[in-house]
Amino acid sequence: MDPETSEQDDEKKYTPVFVGREDDIRKSERMTAVVHDREVVIFYHKGEYHAMDIRCYHSGGPLHLGEIEDFNGQSCIVCPWHKYKITLATGEGLYQSINPKDPSAKPKWCSKGVKQRIHAVTVDNGNIMGMRHAFESGCTATGHKHTGKGQEKAGTSPPPTKCA
């Protein structure tokens, strides 16, 4: 493999790509695009932009057709096929856990330890720019911070509890 070609390919992966106008996505609250050969969905929700792969990590469900709901203070896209809940900010899969040995226990939201691949979104003079994100693995455990190229998008809510 030619190291120079490989380096150019890596740079291309992280080059922002025009995906639409800010006015358009604010009206529709979501749009689909292709960013460096990857289909993504971009959401505009509560004044923030979020982008992730268009197909659910579980079984390929069309996330762009899902509803956005809040779970444990976190905005999530709900996959229309199997109702998987994926946080918009981090791509983390959530589930509700309860201790079956404790009859008075209340369910709590926990991380599955699996993440949907998310992508960086920027706005430049009213243009929405998508960038292939540094998460190349669809399975990043909770608590592990990615240190490669790209930008981590910090969530505004506390992370879900990692249940045993």
N, C-alpha and C positions, 0 to 999 in steps of 0.2 A: 504494500500500500504506500502510495506517495504521501509523505508527511505534509507537503505543501498543499495538496488537494484536500487532505483530511482537515487541515487547519482552516481552509477556505470554507469547507462544508460546515464546520463548527461555527464560524462567524456568521454564515448565512442563516443558520438556525435561530440566532438571536437578534437578527435584524428586524426592526419593526415593519409591519406590513399594514397598509391602509385597508380597513375593513368596512368603513362607513362613516356617516356624518353623525355628530353628537345629537343634533336635533331629531334625526330619525330614530335613533335608539331610545331617546328619552320618551318619545311618543309610544313606541311599540313595546318598550321595556325589555326587549330581547332581539337578537338577530343572530343569524348563522353566517359563518365565513370559512374560508380555507386559509390557514396560516401555515406556510411552508409544508404543503402537502398533507396537512392534518385538518380534519373538519372540527370546528369548535363552535360553541354557542357563547355569545356574550350577553350578559344580563346587566341591566341598569336597575338597581334596587336600593331604595332608601338613600339615594344620592351617591351611590358607589357603583363602580363597574367591576364585574367579575367575569372571568372566562374560564372555560374548561372544555375538555373533549366532549363532543356532542353525544357520544354513546356511553351509556352507563358501564362502569367496570364490572358489574355483576353478570349481566347477560345481554349487553348491547342495546338496552332500551333507549328510545329517543328522548334525551333529557330536555331538548328544546320544546317538547310538548308537555313537560311536567309543570306542576303548580309549585309556587314558592310559598313555603309556610315557615313559621317560627317554631323551633323546638329548643327548649331550655335557653331561650334568649338568643339563639343563633338562627340566622336565615338559612334555609335549606331548600334545595330543589328536590322534589319528590318524584322519583322515576315513575312514569305512568304504567310500566309493565308490572313491577313487583313491589312497588311502594318503598324502595330503598331511599333513605334520607341522606343527602349529601350536602355538607355545609358549603355555602357559596364562597366564603373567605378562604378556606383551607382545602376543600375537597374531601374532607374527612367523612367517612361513613359512620352513621350513628345508629344505635339500637337502644331499646328500653329494657333495662335489666331489673330483676327483682329477686330477692333471696327467698326461695321456696320454703326454707326452714323457719322463716320468721313471718308468722301470719299478720303481724302489724306493719311489716315493711312496706314502704312506698316505692313505686318504680322510679328509677333514675336513668337519665340519658348517659350512655357510655359510648366510647369509641370502639369501632370494630377493629381498629389498627390498620385499616386499609384506606387508601386515598384515591380519589379520582384525580387524574392529571389536570392541573390547573395551569393557566397561562397569564402572563402579565398583560395589562391593558393600560394604555396611556392616552391622553387627549392632547392634541397639538393643533392649535388654531381651529378648533371645532371638528377636527378629524380624529376618529377613533382609530388607534393603532394597536394591533395585536402582535404579540411576540411569543414565539414558542417558548414555553417555560422550561426551567431547568429540571423539573421533576420528570425524569425519563422512566421511572418505575411507577407502575400503577399501584404498588403495594408499599407504601412508606409507613412505618409504624409511628404511632403517636409519640410525641416527645423527641423524635429524631429531627434535628434541624438540617435541612439541606444546605450544603456549603459550596455548591457549584455556581456556575454562571446563572444570571437571572435574578429576579427580585422575589424575596419572600413577601407575601401579602399578609400582614398581621391582621388577625381577627380582632374585633372590638369586644367580643365576649370571652369569658374564661373558657378554656378548653374543657371538653367533656371529661368526666371521670373515666379513667381506664379501669374497667372492671376485671376482676380475676375470673 
